[in-house]
Amino acid sequence: MKLHEIRDNEGANRTKKRVARGPGSGKGKTAGRGIKGQKSRSGVALNGYEGGQMPLYRRLPKRGFTKPNALKFAVINLGQLQRFVDAGKLDAKADVTEDALVAAGVVRRKLDGVRLLGKGELKAKLNITVTGASKSAVEAVEKAGGKVTLPAAAE
């Protein structure tokens, strides 16, 4: 095989359909759009329109409520903390703050704060300062000999 013999696979490249190029093309005059009506005009987008049938977005029930000012927390589990301590990326003797967690790569960014959850096992004795924590997480940290500090509003 030589460079000048290389071809696309059969059917890989289709020639563009040239509409409105005279009657001989078979797609002249109205360019396959029919005569008059909304779809024959330019600038028409009928997304979600189903020809008068009740559209899907109106047939489906609407449920629930999304709180517009909901807080988004970065979530960490106890098992993750233990892995980072074992790997030497987190110093067990120093206080574990949100900034230390970001610097160590446990969380990518703080968002509205960091929330500690109780999944996994923690053996290291850590003093943790975070925005929020579940009851099981606080119990597990205290059982390991550590302490969780939360801001006054979260308690």
C-alpha positions in Angstrom: 0.0 0.0 0.0 1.3 3.4 -0.9 0.3 6.8 0.4 -1.5 7.8 -2.8 -3.6 4.6 -2.6 -5.2 5.3 0.8 -9.0 5.9 0.6 -11.8 6.3 3.1 -14.0 3.3 3.8 -17.0 2.9 1.5 -19.8 5.1 2.7 -17.6 7.1 5.2 -17.8 10.3 3.2 -21.1 11.4 1.8 -21.5 14.3 -0.6 -23.4 17.2 0.8 -27.0 17.6 -0.5 -27.1 20.9 -2.4 -30.6 22.1 -2.1 -32.2 25.1 -4.0 -29.9 24.7 -7.0 -32.4 24.5 -9.8 -35.1 22.0 -10.9 -32.5 19.5 -12.3 -31.3 18.7 -8.8 -34.6 17.4 -7.7 -34.4 19.7 -4.7 -34.9 23.1 -6.4 -37.4 25.9 -5.8 -38.7 25.1 -2.3 -35.7 23.0 -1.4 -37.7 20.1 0.0 -39.6 22.3 2.5 -43.0 22.2 0.9 -45.1 25.3 0.4 -45.8 27.9 3.0 -46.3 27.2 6.7 -44.0 27.7 9.7 -41.5 25.0 8.8 -40.9 26.5 5.4 -39.6 29.8 6.9 -36.1 30.4 8.1 -35.3 30.7 11.8 -37.8 28.1 13.0 -37.0 25.8 15.9 -39.8 23.5 17.0 -38.0 21.6 19.8 -40.4 19.8 22.0 -43.3 20.4 19.7 -45.2 17.2 18.9 -47.7 18.3 16.3 -50.4 19.3 18.7 -50.1 16.2 20.8 -49.5 17.1 24.5 -45.7 17.4 24.7 -43.7 15.0 26.9 -42.5 17.7 29.2 -46.2 18.5 30.0 -47.3 14.9 30.3 -44.8 14.1 33.0 -45.7 15.0 36.6 -43.8 17.7 38.3 -42.6 16.8 41.8 -40.4 18.2 44.5 -38.7 21.5 45.1 -35.1 22.6 44.5 -33.9 25.0 47.2 -32.3 27.9 45.3 -29.9 28.8 48.1 -28.9 25.2 49.2 -25.4 24.8 50.5 -23.1 22.5 48.6 -20.5 20.8 50.7 -17.3 18.9 49.8 -17.8 15.5 51.4 -15.1 13.3 52.9 -15.4 10.0 54.7 -13.3 8.7 57.6 -11.9 5.9 55.4 -10.5 8.5 53.0 -8.9 10.4 55.9 -7.2 7.2 57.2 -5.9 6.4 53.7 -4.3 9.9 53.4 -2.8 9.6 56.9 -1.3 6.2 56.1 0.1 7.5 52.8 1.8 10.3 54.7 -0.1 13.1 52.9 -1.8 14.3 56.0 0.0 15.0 59.3 -1.8 13.2 62.1 -0.1 15.4 64.8 -1.1 18.7 63.3 -4.7 20.0 63.2 -6.7 18.8 60.2 -8.4 21.9 58.8 -10.3 22.5 55.6 -7.3 24.2 54.0 -5.0 21.3 55.0 -7.5 18.9 53.3 -7.4 20.9 50.1 -3.6 21.1 50.2 -3.2 17.3 50.8 -5.6 16.7 47.9 -8.4 15.0 50.0 -10.9 17.4 48.5 -10.5 19.5 45.3 -12.1 22.6 46.7 -14.0 23.7 49.8 -17.2 24.9 48.1 -19.5 26.0 51.0 -17.5 24.0 53.5 -16.3 20.5 54.1 -18.6 17.8 55.7 -17.2 14.8 57.4 -19.2 11.5 57.1 -18.8 8.3 59.0 -18.1 5.7 56.3 -14.9 3.7 56.8 -12.7 3.2 59.8 -10.4 5.8 61.5 -7.5 4.6 63.6 -5.5 7.8 63.7 -5.9 10.3 66.5 -6.9 13.5 64.7 -8.1 17.0 65.7 -10.4 17.9 62.8 -11.9 21.3 62.2 -14.7 21.2 59.5 -18.0 23.0 58.7 -20.2 20.0 59.3 -20.0 16.4 60.5 -22.5 13.5 61.0 -23.1 12.1 64.5 -21.5 8.7 63.5 -18.4 10.5 62.2 -18.0 12.6 65.4 -18.4 9.4 67.5 -15.8 7.5 65.5 -13.3 10.3 65.7 -13.7 10.6 69.5 -13.5 6.8 69.8 -10.1 6.9 68.1 -9.0 9.6 70.6 -9.4 12.6 68.4 -11.7 15.6 68.4 -14.1 17.3 65.9 -14.5 21.0 66.0 -17.5 22.6 64.3 -18.5 26.2 63.9 -21.1 27.3 66.5 -24.0 27.5 64.0 -23.6 23.9 62.8 -23.8 22.3 66.2 
